């Protein structure tokens, strides 16, 4: 009962803020929290959690009421490097960070 999402164009630091809150929660509580969370990237976690629930119901014949989030890992992935031109022929780096999400559900 797993779901992965790779190469998300958002910083892992921003995703971990919400991930720490929902880690270990019941599936329905986490979905309700993510639906009304004030962060724009809560939508991403909502989608991957819904996908993991669908995987559990279709592939493993599990009931969604008995599931909880056992692991939610957010890893750093590729960093795209861009440059911003500034005065005197110099440049400042711009780091566009990406993330990977691994979510696992287990039965209580």
C-alpha positions, 0 to 999 in steps of 0.5 A: 500500500504505497504511493510515490511521486517523483520530481515534484517542482517544490522544495522539500523544506516546504513539503516537510512542514505539512508532512510532519503534521499528518504523519501517523494519522488516520487516513480520513483525518489526514485527508480532511486536514489536507483539504482545508490546510492553508498551504498551497502544496497541501493539494499535492499531499492530498493527491498522493494520499488519495492515490495510496488509498485507491491502491490499498482498496483496489490492489490489497482489498483493504478498507479505508477506515482501518488505514493509517499513514505509517511512513511519509518520506520527503527526499531532496531530488535534482536541483536545477541551477539557474543564474541571475545576471547582476551588475559588473558582469557578475551573476547570482545563483538561483537553485530550483529544488525538487522533491520525491514523496514516498507514502506508505499505509498500514492497517491498524 
